[in-house]
Every structure is written in structure tokens, then in C-alpha cells.
């Protein structure tokens, strides 16, 4: 039996580390860091981790809004979306995630683009 993406990313512990690293990268990325100026970093990291856990086949621990409701009215650009993707890929690399898993994460992220960019 094949392991879920959640399991292959290290379960809740592994995904929490990846999400934390991704948020740290976002906070230091000049293309998107202004979006996070007023954010509570601990809350942001927890929400990102919980969304990622749920979205990869783990337990449904996410309590936030859906992607469209979260990003509605933010007018996020393609440049910003791609900056987020780049940071997530870097976080996956930092955590020694395999190529197959990176591709699966990218597939999921690009699947949400229409609910994030220019909405």
C-alpha cells in the first residue's frame, strides 16, 4: 500500500517544520513580505501547517477559511503567487523532500491558483 503525501512528508511534525520554514522565507521575500507586516507569525505558521496537513491527506485540523474566502479582495498577482511557490519549493528542499513529493505539492498548489490570484 502506498503512503499518503502526508505520511511521505513526515506527518504532522514534518509538515509543521516545512510550513514554518516556508513562512520564514515569505517574511524575508521582498516580493511578498509586505503582505505579512501585520500578521501574527505564530498564528500564520499554525494555519499554514494545518492547511498543509489537511491538504496532503492528514487529519482535518484546519479551521480557517477556504482559499477563495481567504484571498478575496487581496488582488494577489502572478508574481506574488510564484514567489510563494518558490518559497515553498525552497522549504521542501531545506527539509530534504523528494522530487516526486515536490511535484505532488506543486500540483496541489497550482490547482488552487484560480482561488488565489486576482480574486
Secondary structure, DSSP 4 states (H G I P E B T S, - for coil): -PPPHHHHTTHHHHHHHHHHHHHHHHHT-TTTGGGGTT--HHHHHHHHHHHHHHHTTS-----S--HHHHHTTS-B-HHHHHHHHHHHHHHHHHTT--HHHHHHHHHHHHHTGGGTBT-
